[in-house]
Amino acid sequence: MILLLMRHGVAEDPAESSDKADAKRRLTPKGKSRVADVAHFLDTVGMKPTHFVSSPRLRALETAQIVAERFRSKKDVQRLASLDFAGDWRTLVSDLEELTGKSEDAVVLAAGHEPLCGEFAALALLPVQVSLPVKKGAVVVLGWKGPIRDREASLLLYLTARAARIPGR
């Protein structure tokens, strides 16, 4: 399985501090453009997702939808609570296994938030408990030969939105 763990793009500033208002924050035009650049790069290198999931928060959903549109996916983006702020790695792994039927050929784009993206990447890769910072719009591509197991992933790519930026945008 390949997991494209992507942090949402640049979003609107929170108007209020309430969780309800935060859940409705949208991507800014710059955020949408940068996510589209990352999607273009992934398409160029042939990294085509077979499944699209996101946190229930609007900015993550919009991020996943932009990538799904780039790949002309006919599947809807599925919202997973395991990608939201209170999510956890074990639940995400279980959700992904259920979604993909444990297919080793699955390529899943998962749009979420910090610090979870960094924590999840570290759990997949490292023997120590740390967090790897993931910038807005960046993607960490992890691969497993067989089922998802902690600390057994290979890092296939770490791409920031800035590095994927298309000149003139």
Backbone as CSV, one residue per row, in Angstrom:
resi,resn,N_x,N_y,N_z,CA_x,CA_y,CA_z,C_x,C_y,C_z
1,MET,0.839,-1.180,0.000,0.000,0.000,0.000,0.882,1.241,0.000
2,ILE,0.371,2.266,-0.651,1.018,3.569,-0.626,0.040,4.557,-0.004
3,LEU,0.545,5.331,0.939,-0.256,6.347,1.611,0.342,7.710,1.317
4,LEU,-0.453,8.565,0.680,-0.069,9.944,0.444,-0.717,10.765,1.551
5,LEU,0.047,11.047,2.561,-0.441,11.754,3.741,-0.220,13.245,3.503
6,MET,-1.308,13.972,3.283,-1.211,15.371,2.858,-1.852,16.298,3.882
7,ARG,-1.117,17.323,4.258,-1.697,18.349,5.120,-2.503,19.294,4.235
8,HIS,-3.635,19.751,4.746,-4.477,20.668,3.976,-3.697,21.906,3.551
9,GLY,-4.194,22.564,2.515,-3.566,23.788,2.036,-3.854,24.962,2.950
10,VAL,-3.316,26.114,2.587,-3.511,27.336,3.368,-5.005,27.643,3.433
11,ALA,-5.482,27.878,4.665,-6.920,28.112,4.887,-7.152,29.513,5.441
12,GLU,-8.425,29.888,5.437,-8.829,31.170,6.009,-8.420,31.236,7.474
13,ASP,-8.149,32.451,7.920,-7.873,32.646,9.345,-9.151,32.360,10.130
14,PRO,-8.999,31.771,11.307,-10.198,31.496,12.098,-10.852,32.802,12.563
15,ALA,-12.136,32.952,12.258,-12.877,34.133,12.678,-13.190,34.067,14.165
16,GLU,-13.360,32.857,14.650,-13.661,32.627,16.064,-12.782,31.486,16.535
17,SER,-12.756,31.302,17.825,-11.952,30.205,18.351,-12.773,28.935,18.557
18,SER,-14.051,28.978,18.241,-14.893,27.801,18.473,-14.559,26.684,17.486
19,ASP,-14.736,25.443,17.941,-14.466,24.291,17.100,-15.398,24.270,15.892
20,LYS,-16.639,24.694,16.066,-17.611,24.695,14.967,-17.148,25.633,13.853
21,ALA,-16.686,26.824,14.226,-16.202,27.770,13.219,-14.944,27.234,12.545
22,ASP,-14.056,26.610,13.319,-12.823,26.077,12.759,-13.120,24.991,11.725
23,ALA,-14.110,24.183,11.973,-14.454,23.081,11.065,-14.916,23.580,9.699
24,LYS,-15.351,24.828,9.627,-15.893,25.376,8.377,-14.903,26.258,7.615
25,ARG,-13.675,26.342,8.116,-12.682,27.166,7.420,-12.365,26.569,6.047
26,ARG,-12.364,27.424,5.036,-12.124,27.004,3.661,-10.679,27.295,3.260
27,LEU,-10.260,26.682,2.167,-8.956,27.009,1.588,-9.018,28.407,0.972
28,THR,-7.916,29.112,1.042,-7.808,30.399,0.361,-7.500,30.127,-1.113
29,PRO,-7.616,31.133,-1.974,-7.202,30.930,-3.376,-5.755,30.441,-3.491
30,LYS,-4.853,31.003,-2.653,-3.462,30.549,-2.647,-3.384,29.089,-2.215
31,GLY,-4.162,28.721,-1.206,-4.181,27.335,-0.736,-4.642,26.379,-1.829
32,LYS,-5.683,26.763,-2.542,-6.195,25.923,-3.635,-5.159,25.779,-4.745
33,SER,-4.501,26.888,-5.076,-3.491,26.867,-6.132,-2.318,25.964,-5.766
34,ARG,-1.851,26.073,-4.529,-0.716,25.260,-4.094,-1.077,23.779,-4.050
35,VAL,-2.287,23.456,-3.614,-2.725,22.056,-3.591,-2.810,21.532,-5.028
36,ALA,-3.308,22.369,-5.939,-3.384,21.964,-7.354,-1.984,21.705,-7.916
37,ASP,-0.997,22.505,-7.507,0.384,22.289,-7.948,0.902,20.930,-7.469
38,VAL,0.626,20.601,-6.208,1.060,19.311,-5.664,0.374,18.177,-6.422
39,ALA,-0.916,18.326,-6.684,-1.649,17.301,-7.432,-1.062,17.119,-8.824
40,HIS,-0.707,18.235,-9.470,-0.084,18.183,-10.797,1.238,17.412,-10.731
41,PHE,2.040,17.702,-9.721,3.322,17.009,-9.560,3.098,15.512,-9.377
42,LEU,2.162,15.150,-8.493,1.887,13.725,-8.258,1.449,13.038,-9.549
43,ASP,0.639,13.718,-10.331,0.187,13.174,-11.612,1.372,13.013,-12.569
44,THR,2.239,14.003,-12.607,3.406,13.978,-13.496,4.326,12.799,-13.193
45,VAL,4.489,12.466,-11.910,5.371,11.356,-11.550,4.623,10.016,-11.490
46,GLY,3.347,10.015,-11.881,2.601,8.764,-11.977,2.099,8.198,-10.660
47,MET,1.962,9.041,-9.656,1.485,8.585,-8.357,-0.026,8.810,-8.299
48,LYS,-0.793,7.860,-8.823,-2.240,8.026,-8.974,-2.997,7.361,-7.828
49,PRO,-3.650,8.178,-6.991,-4.432,7.594,-5.898,-5.631,6.784,-6.409
50,THR,-5.899,5.697,-5.697,-7.083,4.871,-5.983,-8.212,5.180,-5.021
51,HIS,-7.890,5.811,-3.902,-8.863,6.163,-2.872,-8.530,7.545,-2.324
52,PHE,-9.573,8.275,-1.918,-9.407,9.620,-1.390,-10.171,9.740,-0.080
53,VAL,-9.462,10.139,0.981,-10.086,10.314,2.288,-9.608,11.639,2.876
54,SER,-10.395,12.159,3.822,-9.994,13.406,4.466,-10.584,13.488,5.858
55,SER,-10.039,14.421,6.605,-10.639,14.839,7.863,-12.022,15.410,7.527
56,PRO,-12.939,15.396,8.472,-14.247,15.999,8.222,-14.210,17.525,8.076
57,ARG,-13.107,18.162,8.469,-13.029,19.623,8.398,-12.924,20.075,6.942
58,LEU,-13.622,21.168,6.631,-13.798,21.610,5.247,-12.483,21.822,4.507
59,ARG,-11.476,22.408,5.140,-10.228,22.681,4.427,-9.510,21.402,4.001
60,ALA,-9.620,20.349,4.796,-9.024,19.065,4.418,-9.848,18.409,3.312
61,LEU,-11.164,18.496,3.429,-12.038,17.934,2.391,-11.778,18.617,1.048
62,GLU,-11.670,19.949,1.054,-11.384,20.668,-0.194,-10.031,20.253,-0.771
63,THR,-9.049,20.036,0.094,-7.729,19.598,-0.354,-7.839,18.260,-1.086
64,ALA,-8.504,17.302,-0.470,-8.664,15.979,-1.088,-9.471,16.062,-2.378
65,GLN,-10.470,16.918,-2.412,-11.299,17.055,-3.617,-10.500,17.629,-4.787
66,ILE,-9.620,18.582,-4.515,-8.788,19.144,-5.586,-7.893,18.063,-6.188
67,VAL,-7.308,17.245,-5.329,-6.455,16.157,-5.833,-7.308,15.144,-6.599
68,ALA,-8.463,14.791,-6.054,-9.347,13.828,-6.726,-9.775,14.339,-8.105
69,GLU,-10.054,15.633,-8.208,-10.440,16.215,-9.498,-9.301,16.130,-10.501
70,ARG,-8.089,16.331,-10.042,-6.920,16.244,-10.926,-6.827,14.853,-11.557
71,PHE,-7.178,13.839,-10.773,-7.094,12.459,-11.248,-8.426,11.951,-11.806
72,ARG,-9.362,12.869,-11.968,-10.681,12.548,-12.535,-11.334,11.361,-11.825
73,SER,-11.204,11.354,-10.525,-11.778,10.257,-9.738,-13.301,10.331,-9.747
74,LYS,-13.910,9.207,-9.936,-15.369,9.123,-9.892,-15.842,8.795,-8.472
75,LYS,-14.898,8.489,-7.592,-15.227,8.173,-6.208,-15.341,9.451,-5.384
76,ASP,-16.288,9.467,-4.462,-16.383,10.588,-3.532,-15.268,10.496,-2.502
77,VAL,-14.850,11.642,-2.018,-13.884,11.682,-0.920,-14.619,11.250,0.344
78,GLN,-14.059,10.276,1.028,-14.666,9.803,2.272,-14.073,10.557,3.445
79,ARG,-14.937,10.984,4.344,-14.488,11.694,5.545,-14.233,10.688,6.654
80,LEU,-13.063,10.798,7.268,-12.684,9.895,8.351,-12.380,10.689,9.616
81,ALA,-13.052,10.344,10.699,-12.785,10.991,11.985,-11.357,10.725,12.440
82,SER,-10.769,9.624,11.992,-9.398,9.292,12.387,-8.378,10.278,11.821
83,LEU,-8.777,11.122,10.881,-7.888,12.156,10.343,-8.144,13.527,10.961
84,ASP,-9.118,13.610,11.877,-9.423,14.864,12.542,-8.500,15.040,13.746
85,PHE,-8.603,16.156,14.437,-7.690,16.482,15.529,-7.595,15.402,16.601
86,ALA,-8.686,14.751,16.910,-8.673,13.727,17.962,-8.381,12.337,17.397
87,GLY,-8.009,12.250,16.130,-7.752,10.965,15.492,-6.509,10.287,16.041
88,ASP,-6.422,8.991,15.753,-5.223,8.266,16.182,-4.802,7.291,15.093
89,TRP,-3.530,6.953,15.111,-2.902,6.127,14.089,-3.563,4.755,13.959
90,ARG,-3.800,4.076,15.062,-4.406,2.728,15.022,-5.749,2.761,14.310
91,THR,-6.564,3.762,14.638,-7.886,3.875,14.008,-7.749,4.190,12.526
92,LEU,-6.813,5.059,12.178,-6.597,5.366,10.760,-6.187,4.114,9.994
93,VAL,-5.263,3.342,10.531,-4.829,2.109,9.865,-6.023,1.179,9.662
94,SER,-6.833,1.024,10.686,-8.024,0.177,10.584,-8.979,0.707,9.516
95,ASP,-9.201,2.021,9.509,-10.073,2.632,8.497,-9.538,2.396,7.084
96,LEU,-8.229,2.536,6.908,-7.630,2.343,5.578,-7.709,0.893,5.138
97,GLU,-7.489,-0.025,6.054,-7.596,-1.451,5.716,-9.020,-1.817,5.315
98,GLU,-9.987,-1.259,6.022,-11.391,-1.514,5.677,-11.729,-0.908,4.318
99,LEU,-11.270,0.307,4.075,-11.539,1.010,2.829,-10.952,0.284,1.624
100,THR,-9.729,-0.217,1.763,-9.018,-0.807,0.626,-9.122,-2.324,0.557
101,GLY,-9.738,-2.941,1.557,-9.761,-4.398,1.597,-8.364,-4.964,1.771
102,LYS,-7.482,-4.198,2.399,-6.085,-4.572,2.638,-5.304,-4.813,1.344
103,SER,-5.750,-4.184,0.271,-5.071,-4.334,-1.021,-3.672,-3.741,-0.970
104,GLU,-2.704,-4.525,-1.386,-1.324,-4.046,-1.434,-1.115,-3.063,-2.584
105,ASP,-2.043,-3.033,-3.544,-1.938,-2.135,-4.690,-2.629,-0.791,-4.460
106,ALA,-3.278,-0.623,-3.314,-4.009,0.609,-3.040,-3.050,1.784,-2.896
107,VAL,-3.495,2.924,-3.400,-2.779,4.190,-3.253,-3.804,5.169,-2.684
108,VAL,-3.628,5.543,-1.419,-4.634,6.343,-0.719,-4.105,7.747,-0.463
109,LEU,-4.885,8.745,-0.909,-4.597,10.131,-0.565,-5.411,10.438,0.688
110,ALA,-4.732,10.824,1.765,-5.382,11.142,3.033,-5.043,12.576,3.417
111,ALA,-6.038,13.464,3.418,-5.820,14.870,3.752,-6.201,15.121,5.201
112,GLY,-5.258,15.707,5.936,-5.502,15.949,7.352,-4.817,17.203,7.849
113,HIS,-4.434,17.185,9.118,-3.946,18.360,9.827,-2.653,18.056,10.574
114,GLU,-1.995,19.124,10.996,-0.870,19.011,11.920,-1.430,19.135,13.323
115,PRO,-0.891,18.512,14.290,0.347,17.747,14.245,0.159,16.282,13.840
116,LEU,-1.099,15.875,13.560,-1.340,14.451,13.275,-0.588,13.942,12.064
117,CYS,-0.525,14.709,10.980,0.198,14.221,9.794,1.641,13.881,10.157
118,GLY,2.297,14.770,10.880,3.677,14.533,11.286,3.823,13.381,12.250
119,GLU,2.879,13.258,13.177,2.917,12.146,14.134,2.685,10.818,13.416
120,PHE,1.732,10.790,12.494,1.446,9.558,11.758,2.638,9.146,10.908
121,ALA,3.267,10.108,10.240,4.443,9.799,9.417,5.555,9.217,10.285
122,ALA,5.775,9.800,11.447,6.820,9.306,12.343,6.516,7.896,12.830
123,LEU,5.263,7.625,13.179,4.891,6.280,13.628,5.111,5.244,12.526
124,ALA,4.888,5.642,11.299,5.064,4.719,10.180,6.535,4.444,9.882
125,LEU,7.393,5.420,10.192,8.784,5.349,9.756,9.821,5.075,10.829
126,LEU,9.636,5.625,12.000,10.731,5.723,12.962,10.562,4.871,14.214
127,PRO,11.670,4.407,14.786,11.606,3.609,16.017,11.470,4.454,17.282
128,VAL,11.453,5.766,17.145,11.278,6.649,18.292,10.019,7.483,18.100
129,GLN,9.435,7.921,19.197,8.200,8.689,19.116,8.515,10.175,19.019
130,VAL,8.367,10.706,17.812,8.575,12.123,17.539,7.489,12.563,16.568
131,SER,7.540,13.795,16.161,6.647,14.282,15.126,7.495,14.912,14.035
132,LEU,7.197,14.586,12.806,7.894,15.172,11.658,7.013,16.305,11.129
133,PRO,7.477,17.531,11.157,6.617,18.631,10.719,6.244,18.525,9.246
134,VAL,4.963,18.728,8.974,4.448,18.696,7.605,3.838,20.065,7.330
135,LYS,4.398,20.771,6.372,3.928,22.119,6.040,2.564,22.071,5.347
136,LYS,1.870,23.207,5.358,0.566,23.295,4.702,0.706,22.962,3.224
137,GLY,-0.134,22.047,2.749,-0.122,21.644,1.353,0.918,20.606,0.993
138,ALA,1.772,20.241,1.947,2.822,19.252,1.669,2.258,17.841,1.727
139,VAL,2.980,16.925,1.101,2.572,15.521,1.108,3.774,14.654,1.481
140,VAL,3.502,13.685,2.363,4.485,12.678,2.741,3.983,11.370,2.132
141,VAL,4.780,10.772,1.270,4.359,9.538,0.604,5.089,8.369,1.259
142,LEU,4.291,7.466,1.829,4.794,6.303,2.555,4.389,5.036,1.823
143,GLY,5.276,4.058,1.794,4.963,2.799,1.121,5.278,1.609,2.006
144,TRP,4.434,0.591,1.891,4.639,-0.669,2.607,4.628,-1.805,1.605
145,LYS,5.456,-2.804,1.840,5.389,-4.051,1.076,4.568,-4.991,1.934
146,GLY,3.283,-5.055,1.663,2.380,-5.833,2.500,1.532,-4.914,3.348
147,PRO,0.989,-5.433,4.445,0.083,-4.634,5.275,0.813,-3.495,5.988
148,ILE,0.035,-2.503,6.400,0.606,-1.382,7.138,1.071,-1.865,8.502
149,ARG,2.326,-1.602,8.790,2.899,-1.935,10.095,3.702,-0.728,10.567
150,ASP,3.617,-0.472,11.871,4.384,0.633,12.438,5.866,0.440,12.157
151,ARG,6.521,1.537,11.855,7.965,1.595,11.695,8.500,0.739,10.544
152,GLU,7.622,0.308,9.636,8.060,-0.515,8.503,7.817,0.155,7.158
153,ALA,7.414,1.412,7.181,7.169,2.116,5.927,8.482,2.581,5.318
154,SER,8.442,2.775,4.028,9.545,3.430,3.322,9.068,4.832,2.975
155,LEU,9.948,5.810,3.122,9.629,7.166,2.711,9.889,7.259,1.216
156,LEU,8.837,7.438,0.435,8.974,7.497,-1.016,9.144,8.930,-1.516
157,LEU,8.556,9.880,-0.771,8.625,11.275,-1.203,8.153,12.175,-0.073
158,TYR,8.811,13.310,0.080,8.299,14.400,0.905,8.328,15.614,0.009
159,LEU,7.167,16.171,-0.281,7.062,17.271,-1.227,6.304,18.421,-0.602
160,THR,6.939,19.571,-0.530,6.235,20.762,-0.038,5.480,21.396,-1.198
161,ALA,4.487,22.187,-0.861,3.730,22.897,-1.879,4.635,23.883,-2.622
162,ARG,5.562,24.480,-1.911,6.495,25.419,-2.538,7.370,24.711,-3.586
163,ALA,7.835,23.513,-3.274,8.680,22.758,-4.216,7.895,22.329,-5.452
164,ALA,6.593,22.129,-5.302,5.764,21.684,-6.422,5.222,22.853,-7.237
165,ARG,5.492,24.051,-6.766,4.902,25.246,-7.363,5.199,25.365,-8.857
166,ILE,4.170,25.644,-9.609,4.311,25.829,-11.056,4.640,27.297,-11.304
167,PRO,5.735,27.570,-12.017,6.123,28.971,-12.266,4.985,29.774,-12.880
168,GLY,4.863,31.016,-12.422,3.815,31.901,-12.953,2.546,31.900,-12.135
169,ARG,2.496,31.041,-11.115,1.301,31.036,-10.259,1.564,31.784,-9.000
